[in-house]
Amino acid sequence: MLYVEIIFDLFVLGLAGGLMLRARHHRLSFMWGLVVALLALQLLHDNLYWIMHTDAHAQQDHTELLSFSRMFKWFLFAQIIPLFPLASLRPGWLTPHRLIGLILPMGCVSLIALCYLKFNGYISPLYQASDILYFLNMLDVKVRLLFFIATILIPFFYFMLPFLPQWFPSQRKVTPLMRAYIGSSLILFILYIFFSLHATEWLFDLYGYAILIFPTLFTIACLRNKNPWSTPDLQNTEAKVVNYLNQRPVRPEIYTLHQQMTVYMTQEIPYTDCTYTIERLQEALHTTRPLLQEAIRYGGFSDFEEYIHFLRLTRYQQEVLQHPELPAQELMTRCGLSQ
């Protein structure tokens, strides 16, 4: 069984590597590929460990409850996975500084708990749910139980933010794939809870497969669509867009560049050329590619391709209303949608 999991780990690792190579210029997909690759490496390391250590002590590790090493490995990924829907809804929001700020508090708590468990010198044996109640007066059990609760509540809060627009405003729409992503993550949460409080061999195998199948499916989705979690909302009014942008803090040069780009696109309409590229826009605005990409993300778009496609679709809607007598193919060609 473990050999099958190892082959699966290697497959996922290769899939994630392919995504990183393909999406090296798209931050969100690249980061997803990196997270999945690290997860596959971690699971590959664990499976090789179980193959090389078949003694009774190693088998006991499978069924130990509230295992801090297992909870810590889970939490490393569980607090990052919910951030992808947020980063999708607000392109450019998840900066390295903000990522560190979100991870640092629980990182400090994890370090404190790890130091206590390391230097305390005694870990209560927990192999049945009744053992947790029996040893509840022990300090190490209280620390493990509190950390277990934190590994559930904090990621769950992040998962709820996309559905709380008053707390996390966005001008993008949640896709059905994001709902499936969050639903799949909640299934993983349930398996994690059962595995932490009632560990058995079949739960161990089920958890091992589920935690790889979930990222595999969404890695394939990222290969087909660079941002599968959300899409620009074609129904946004101009007042709503302006209100959203005014709420977002941004550097003055990015704000100015975004304004220039918006005016240029509205007046010149260069995107009706189906071969229009970011290099041509960069040359027209006399700016650098990193600044231009940041200005595009400030406007709520993942990248240049998504921005141009949105403009063409908006133009197409206008053309349909103005020229209902023309065939759809001709209207699409006039808007740059011929390909």
Secondary structure, 3 states (H helix, E strand, C coil): CHHHHHHHHHHHHHHHHHHHHHCCCCHHHHHHHHHHHHHHHHHHHHHHHHHHCCCHHHHHHHHCCCCHHHHHHHHHHHCCCCHHHHHHHCCCCCCHHHHHHHHHHHHHHHHHHHHHHHHHCCCCCCCCHHHHHHCCCCHHHHHHHHHHHHHHHHHHHHHHHHHCCCCCCCCEEECHHHHHHHHHHHHHHHHHHHHHHCCCHHHHHHHHHHHHHHHHHHHHHHHHCCCCCEEECCCCCHHHHHHHHHCCCCCHHHHHHHHHHHHHHHHHCHHHCCCCCHHHHHHHHCCCHHHHHHHHHHCCCCCHHHHHHHHHHHHHHHHHHHCCCCCHHHHHHHCCCCC
